[in-house]
Amino acid sequence: MLPSPPPKTIIKKKKKGKNMIKPVISIIMGSKSDWTTMQKTAEVLDRFGVSYEKKVVSAHRTPDLMFRHAEEARSRGIKVIIAGAGGAAHLPGMVAAKTTLPVIGVPVKSRALSGVDSLYSIVQMPGGVPVATMAIGEAGATNAALFALRLLSVEDQAIATALADFAEEQGKIAEESTNELI
């Protein structure tokens, strides 16, 4: 269970013709099928009231788009990029090579190797091209959002407070779970 959005931040709403809040986090994925996993990232950001964009950016099918997206992210106000990919998961690493923004990689579970291939593709980056790599699958997608929020909380007290409330709430849930044991 996640806390309500902090009062200082505003949840982004996508409505045509209306002023939209500029996204500060970019959620990208290698294909539409990755959205099932990456949706967990969006759900966490929605709960905390942090604006984001979401987009399919394939390292293999649309490399020029991927490079452009990474190179222009900072000038568009993006502060963190969360990249999810499965299989030959080159997206997070290639994006990290084209930007100095923090890049968080989410290995998406694959059919052939249950996401281990994705994990190795993302985590084994050469020195000098950092990608913060999360766990495989939905837990990784959730933690990617929480890690991005921790990065943003360095300069945003409302997010820092909401994260502290979240941690306290998680502790209470864990303690109360003892009562559910049979």
N, C-alpha and C positions, 0 to 999 in steps of 0.2 A: 504494500500500500504506500502510495507516494503522497507527500503533503500538498496542500493547496499552493497555488502560485504565490510567490512573494508579492507584497503590495506595490513595490516600486517598479517591477517589470510588467510588461504587457505582452499577452499572448498574441502572436501574429494570427491574422485572419486573412485568408485569400479570397477576396471579393473583387470582381472586375469593376473598374471605375471608381474604386475607393482608394484612399490613401492607405498604403500598406507600410507596416513597420519594416525597416530594412533588416534582412536576416543577418545574424551574427555567426551562425553555424551553418556550414554546408554539409548536408548528408548526401553522399554520392554512392552509387552502387554500379557494379559491372553489368547487371541486367535486371529486367523487371522482376524476375523470379527471386532476386535477392531482397525484394521489398518485404516479404513475409518476415524475414529476420530483422531488417533495418527499421521496420515499423516500430519495434520496441524502443529504438533510439528516439524516434519522433514522439512516442507516447510520454517518455520521461521529460523531454524538453517542453512538451505541452503542459505537463503538470507543474513544471517550475516556471512557466511563463516566458520562456526564452525563444526568441524568433529564430527560424531556420528556413532553409530552402531544401528541396529534395529533387534529385535528378539522376537519371541513368546516364552514366559517362563510362563507356567501355574502353579499357586500355587497348583492347585488340580490334574492336570494330570501329571505334571513333577516336583514334589517337590524337588527331588534331584538336578535336573538341576537348579531350582530356587535358592536353597541354594548355589550351586557351583558358579553360576553367581554372586550372591551378595558377597560371600566371596572372590572371585578372582578379583572383579572389580578394586579395588585400585591398585593392582599389575599390572594390564593391562593398567594403566594410566587413567582410568575413574575418573572424578572429580564429576559428578552429575549423578544420575539415575532418569529417568522419567518413572514412571510405570503407565500404563493405564489398567483399568479393569472394567468390568460391572457385574451387579448382585451381587453375593456374592464375592465382590471385595477384596479378601484377599491379592492379590499380593503386593501392595505397603507396607502394614504393615509388612508382612512376610519378605520382602526384607530389610526393615528398621531394623528389628530385627537381621539381619545377617551381617550388615555393619555399619560403622560409617560415610560413605559418606552421603551427603545430598540426601534425597529421596523425589521426588515430585510426588504426587498421582493425577491422572486424572480419575475422575469418568466417565465411558462411559455410555451413555444413554441406558437403558434397555427397553425391550418391556413391561414387567409387571408393573413397577413402574416409568417409564420415567427417570431412573437414580438416583432417590432418594435413592433407596436401595444401589446403588454403592457409593453414597456420604456418607451415614451413615457408611458403612463398612470401608471407608478410613479415614474419619475425626474423628471417635470416637476411637482414639488410647489411650492406657493407658500411664500414665506419664512415661517418660524415653525412649519411642520408638517414636520419632517424625517423622511425615510425613507432609510435607507442602502440603495441599490439595487445589486444584484448583476448578473452577466451573465445572459443568456437561457439557460434550460434547466438541464440537469444540472450543468454547471460552476458556474452561479450558485447552485444548491441546495447543492452541496458547499461553496462558499466562504461561503455564508450561515452554515452550521454553524461553519466555522472562524473566521469573524468574531465570531460569538456567543461562541465559546470564548475568543477574545482579550479580549472585554469581561469575561467572567467571570474570566479569569486575573489581572486587576488585584487581585482579593482572594483568589485561590485559587492558592497556590504549586504544588500538584500539577498543576493544569491548565497553568500556565505552563511547568513542567518538561516535561510531555507535549508541549506545542506546540513547545518547543525541540528535543526529540527528533525530532518529526515533520519539522521543517524540515531538520534534519541528515540524516535518512533520505531526504528528497526530493532533497537535494543529491547524495547518494551515488548514487541511482538515475539522476539526470541524467548524472553523470560516467560511470557504468558503461554508459550507453546508447551511448556512442561505440563500444564493442566490438561492438555489434549492427549497426553500419553495414556495408553490403556494398560 
